[in-house]
Structures are given as C-alpha cells and as structure tokens.
Amino acid sequence: MRLTKFTDLALRAVMRLAVSEQDALPTTREVAESMAVPHAHMAKVVTRLQHLGVVEARRGRGGGLALTELGRRSSVGWLARILEGDDEVVTCDGDPPCPLRTACRLRGALRQAQEAFYRTLDPLTVADLIESPTGPVLVALSAGRPAD
C-alpha cells in the first residue's frame, strides 16, 4: 500500500511541529521550506490538520503553528486512516465495473491487508516518530541548517 502525497506531507508537518519550541512557532511557509515542499501544498495540509484538531494556528505577533495535545498523542495509524479516507485499495465498481466483483476474493484480501497496514501504525505516536535520530534532524531543519 502507498500513502498519498497529502498524507506524507501531513505526517512530515506534524513531526516538524512536534520539535518546535513554544516561544518560536513556525509559520506554514517555514514548515514548507524546511520540508522542501511548495507553500500552497503545505497550506492545504495545515488547513486539514487544523480541522482535525491536530494543529492550532495562531495569528499575529508571536503567532505560528503549534501541535495540539491531540496532535502530540495521536496514533500514526489514526492519522493515516483519517487522512487517507476509507477508500478501497481497488475499485470494483468503476466504469466499466469489474466483471469479477460479485465473486471476487481479491477485494476482501486487499481490504484486510490495508487494515493490517494501519494496525501496524496504530501503536506509534507522533512522539515516537521524533525520537533520535529523527528529532535532531528535524531540529536542524527547523533552524535552517542542512541535515547531516
């Protein structure tokens, strides 16, 4: 299974925000630059993460992006599920529909594999993702230094 680019960016943004200091909150542009992605893409990701209650955006002087408590303790499996949606791995009812759709065993097996993928991510939290060696690299990126 492969995650969408959107989910990949969201997970990277959450990891980046997890190492941010509360007195120096990064902007969406700064997060995008540190993750080497276009600002427009990151803005869409941040908006979605705000709607989920994972990220808080503060306006004005001293503003920026902050990970909420929900964001800090979130399961990576939960985040991936909610960002990816509940789509099937394969589409059997397309145009034209698959002629095997009424008697196919593949669809169910792929759905089980998809759920196993998410279950593997369920025990991991955002805090787990920023443990060494990842955390120090994220801190270097947030400071504008190249990662080693």
ABEGO torsion letter per residue (X at the ends): XBBBAAAAAAAAAAAAAAABBAABBBBAAAAAAAAGBBAAAAAAAAAAAAAAGABBBBBEBGBEBBBBAAAAABBAAAAAAAAAEABBABBAABOBBBAAAAABAAAAAAAAAAAAAAAAAAABBAAAAABOAAAAAAAAAAAGBBBX
